[in-house]
Amino acid sequence: MKSKAKSEISPVMRELSTYIADALKRPLPREVVEKTKHHLLDTLAAMVSGSRLLPGRRAVAYVKSLGGAKQSCVVGTRLLTTAELAALANGMLAHADETDDSHAPSLTHPGCGVVPAALAMAERERRNGGQFLRAVALGYDVGCRLTMALHAYDFRDVGHSTHSFGPTFGAAAAAGALAGLDAGEARWLLSYAAQQCSGISCWMRDEEHVEKAFDFGGMPARNGVAAAAMVASGFTGVEDVFSGERGFFVAYDETRRIGRSPEPKRLAHELGSTYEIMNTNIKRWSVGSPIQAPLDSLLELIRTHRVRAEDLERLVIRVARQGANTTDNRAMPDICMQHMCAVMLLDGIVTFESAHDEKRMRDSRVLALRSRIELHGDEALTRAMPSRQGIVELRLKDGRELRHHTKAVRGTAQNPMTRTEVDEKCFHLVAPILGKKKARALCDAVWGIEALGDARELRPLLRA
């Protein structure tokens, strides 16, 4: 029976499971190491800053009430709990403030699922910094390929949440590698990840961002760690969840609705040569992804033409249809397009503090500007997806009409931020909570992560 099962393992599963099992021993190219450090620091900073926001506070209170073995830390606190619960809390923290990274082709936020899972398991297993870093890069490779194989944008349009599916597999791969699973166990790991996959895109209706933080970060991170921990403890499972009768891609074949079947081969396509972390975006602004391009354009016009808020007669913003739908006059500042553009006009910049200042949503000057701002879903920009472009058109009281089209947002794979820019962003996110000295030490520790002998050495730097 066992030999028959093994003979039914597809080439894709063999390649993918072997890749996961060998990940901690496989050196990464220099540029991939550097980019992985960018995303590791960016996600840790998101966790720290998110620990003081509503989704973060809810997550911390929840896991604190459950107790558990002291395996892994909850960032921004002195709490230690099980790896699964730490991953859940830290995943919610990482997506609490909309400053975490995103991967446009897969329509996922990989960091908030992968990094919390990798941190929790690295602590549990006492892995070193180099192994931690390689596991993170692995998680991006597996998670992003998963939803690309499902045709991410079509998959989302029929109601599934790509933001939950891909990161679950990415978190499982990262945690499984750190747990020391071999290739056979990695196949079971992926089956447990598939069984725990869920998510529907009604998260768009979550007004307080608590469920969304769970859907994007907490649930995938927790489920990935759980899959790894269960297999490491002796759980067995289906040898190849991606092929054969009633498999994953059979269950999620949306051909009748979207006209295209899944492409399982994409799971293993160019593994080891194309690293998806290189195609992942870091946010320049601590706001929702669709707002990034308009803020870039607006800042350019403000600085080039010395535009002031009192000069404005009308502002028209054009983004992809989906982006307009998710940011149009929302109740939360950091995901409200009109509000954030009004703040940019008034302040000449957007900071983490201004993006999360709910009181300003009732400010008379902000509201007066918002009444002059129009948001439109643009079909040409919709067709340009996954490139998140934005067009800003200004009409000023002196008769001038200004326009700027951002095609490559700063921080995207096409226009990446430098190490200095990432360091500056993360330091300013972390310093108000940890203090400047500890914030500097945390940034420096990530840039030199290879020197870390045990992931638990990061704990003092992550406590508030």
ChimeraX attribute file (.defattr): number of C-alpha atoms within 10 A of each C-alpha:
attribute: neighborCount
match mode: 1-to-1
recipient: residues
	/A:1	5
	/A:2	7
	/A:3	7
	/A:4	8
	/A:5	11
	/A:6	13
	/A:7	9
	/A:8	12
	/A:9	18
	/A:10	17
	/A:11	12
	/A:12	18
	/A:13	24
	/A:14	18
	/A:15	15
	/A:16	21
	/A:17	25
	/A:18	18
	/A:19	22
	/A:20	28
	/A:21	24
	/A:22	14
	/A:23	25
	/A:24	21
	/A:25	11
	/A:26	12
	/A:27	13
	/A:28	19
	/A:29	11
	/A:30	9
	/A:31	10
	/A:32	18
	/A:33	19
	/A:34	16
	/A:35	19
	/A:36	25
	/A:37	22
	/A:38	24
	/A:39	24
	/A:40	26
	/A:41	23
	/A:42	28
	/A:43	29
	/A:44	29
	/A:45	30
	/A:46	30
	/A:47	32
	/A:48	30
	/A:49	28
	/A:50	29
	/A:51	29
	/A:52	17
	/A:53	16
	/A:54	17
	/A:55	24
	/A:56	29
	/A:57	17
	/A:58	17
	/A:59	25
	/A:60	25
	/A:61	11
	/A:62	14
	/A:63	20
	/A:64	17
	/A:65	8
	/A:66	10
	/A:67	13
	/A:68	15
	/A:69	10
	/A:70	13
	/A:71	20
	/A:72	25
	/A:73	29
	/A:74	31
	/A:75	32
	/A:76	27
	/A:77	15
	/A:78	12
	/A:79	16
	/A:80	20
	/A:81	20
	/A:82	21
	/A:83	31
	/A:84	27
	/A:85	33
	/A:86	33
	/A:87	37
	/A:88	32
	/A:89	33
	/A:90	38
	/A:91	36
	/A:92	38
	/A:93	40
	/A:94	36
	/A:95	32
	/A:96	33
	/A:97	28
	/A:98	24
	/A:99	29
	/A:100	31
	/A:101	26
	/A:102	22
	/A:103	23
	/A:104	22
	/A:105	19
	/A:106	25
	/A:107	21
	/A:108	27
	/A:109	28
	/A:110	37
	/A:111	35
	/A:112	38
	/A:113	42
	/A:114	37
	/A:115	36
	/A:116	40
	/A:117	42
	/A:118	37
	/A:119	30
	/A:120	31
	/A:121	32
	/A:122	28
	/A:123	22
	/A:124	19
	/A:125	19
	/A:126	19
	/A:127	21
	/A:128	20
	/A:129	23
	/A:130	21
	/A:131	26
	/A:132	29
	/A:133	25
	/A:134	23
	/A:135	31
	/A:136	31
	/A:137	30
	/A:138	29
	/A:139	34
	/A:140	33
	/A:141	27
	/A:142	29
	/A:143	31
	/A:144	33
	/A:145	26
	/A:146	27
	/A:147	29
	/A:148	23
	/A:149	21
	/A:150	26
	/A:151	21
	/A:152	26
	/A:153	19
	/A:154	16
	/A:155	23
	/A:156	17
	/A:157	14
	/A:158	13
	/A:159	12
	/A:160	19
	/A:161	25
	/A:162	32
	/A:163	32
	/A:164	29
	/A:165	28
	/A:166	33
	/A:167	37
	/A:168	36
	/A:169	35
	/A:170	35
	/A:171	39
	/A:172	36
	/A:173	39
	/A:174	40
	/A:175	37
	/A:176	33
	/A:177	30
	/A:178	31
	/A:179	23
	/A:180	18
	/A:181	24
	/A:182	17
	/A:183	20
	/A:184	18
	/A:185	24
	/A:186	29
	/A:187	28
	/A:188	24
	/A:189	33
	/A:190	30
	/A:191	23
	/A:192	25
	/A:193	28
	/A:194	21
	/A:195	12
	/A:196	18
	/A:197	20
	/A:198	17
	/A:199	18
	/A:200	16
	/A:201	18
	/A:202	11
	/A:203	18
	/A:204	13
	/A:205	12
	/A:206	11
	/A:207	13
	/A:208	13
	/A:209	22
	/A:210	21
	/A:211	19
	/A:212	24
	/A:213	29
	/A:214	29
	/A:215	27
	/A:216	31
	/A:217	36
	/A:218	31
	/A:219	31
	/A:220	37
	/A:221	41
	/A:222	28
	/A:223	28
	/A:224	35
	/A:225	33
	/A:226	26
	/A:227	29
	/A:228	32
	/A:229	21
	/A:230	15
	/A:231	21
	/A:232	18
	/A:233	9
	/A:234	9
	/A:235	14
	/A:236	16
	/A:237	16
	/A:238	15
	/A:239	24
	/A:240	23
	/A:241	25
	/A:242	24
	/A:243	18
	/A:244	13
	/A:245	10
	/A:246	11
	/A:247	15
	/A:248	19
	/A:249	19
	/A:250	15
	/A:251	10
	/A:252	14
	/A:253	17
	/A:254	18
	/A:255	10
	/A:256	8
	/A:257	12
	/A:258	13
	/A:259	9
	/A:260	13
	/A:261	17
	/A:262	21
	/A:263	15
	/A:264	19
	/A:265	15
	/A:266	18
	/A:267	23
	/A:268	21
	/A:269	15
	/A:270	10
	/A:271	17
	/A:272	15
	/A:273	9
	/A:274	12
	/A:275	20
	/A:276	22
	/A:277	25
	/A:278	22
	/A:279	18
	/A:280	28
	/A:281	25
	/A:282	24
	/A:283	24
	/A:284	25
	/A:285	24
	/A:286	24
	/A:287	25
	/A:288	21
	/A:289	25
	/A:290	23
	/A:291	27
	/A:292	24
	/A:293	27
	/A:294	27
	/A:295	27
	/A:296	24
	/A:297	22
	/A:298	29
	/A:299	21
	/A:300	16
	/A:301	18
	/A:302	16
	/A:303	11
	/A:304	9
	/A:305	10
	/A:306	11
	/A:307	20
	/A:308	15
	/A:309	18
	/A:310	12
	/A:311	16
	/A:312	19
	/A:313	17
	/A:314	17
	/A:315	24
	/A:316	17
	/A:317	26
	/A:318	24
	/A:319	25
	/A:320	24
	/A:321	18
	/A:322	14
	/A:323	24
	/A:324	20
	/A:325	16
	/A:326	18
	/A:327	23
	/A:328	17
	/A:329	16
	/A:330	16
	/A:331	14
	/A:332	18
	/A:333	23
	/A:334	26
	/A:335	26
	/A:336	22
	/A:337	29
	/A:338	26
	/A:339	27
	/A:340	27
	/A:341	26
	/A:342	24
	/A:343	24
	/A:344	21
	/A:345	23
	/A:346	17
	/A:347	13
	/A:348	17
	/A:349	17
	/A:350	21
	/A:351	18
	/A:352	18
	/A:353	11
	/A:354	18
	/A:355	23
	/A:356	20
	/A:357	13
	/A:358	14
	/A:359	9
	/A:360	16
	/A:361	20
	/A:362	9
	/A:363	10
	/A:364	10
	/A:365	15
	/A:366	20
	/A:367	16
	/A:368	11
	/A:369	22
	/A:370	21
	/A:371	13
	/A:372	14
	/A:373	20
	/A:374	15
	/A:375	19
	/A:376	16
	/A:377	17
	/A:378	19
	/A:379	12
	/A:380	13
	/A:381	20
	/A:382	18
	/A:383	11
	/A:384	13
	/A:385	15
	/A:386	16
	/A:387	17
	/A:388	23
	/A:389	25
	/A:390	27
	/A:391	23
	/A:392	23
	/A:393	21
	/A:394	22
	/A:395	16
	/A:396	18
	/A:397	12
	/A:398	9
	/A:399	11
	/A:400	11
	/A:401	13
	/A:402	15
	/A:403	16
	/A:404	18
	/A:405	16
	/A:406	19
	/A:407	18
	/A:408	18
	/A:409	26
	/A:410	19
	/A:411	20
	/A:412	22
	/A:413	17
	/A:414	15
	/A:415	12
	/A:416	21
	/A:417	20
	/A:418	12
	/A:419	14
	/A:420	10
	/A:421	14
	/A:422	21
	/A:423	20
	/A:424	12
	/A:425	21
	/A:426	25
	/A:427	23
	/A:428	18
	/A:429	25
	/A:430	26
	/A:431	18
	/A:432	12
	/A:433	18
	/A:434	20
	/A:435	13
	/A:436	14
	/A:437	10
	/A:438	19
	/A:439	23
	/A:440	18
	/A:441	14
	/A:442	25
	/A:443	24
	/A:444	13
	/A:445	18
	/A:446	21
	/A:447	19
	/A:448	13
	/A:449	20
	/A:450	15
	/A:451	12
	/A:452	18
	/A:453	14
	/A:454	17
	/A:455	24
	/A:456	22
	/A:457	15
	/A:458	19
	/A:459	18
	/A:460	15
	/A:461	19
	/A:462	23
	/A:463	17
	/A:464	15
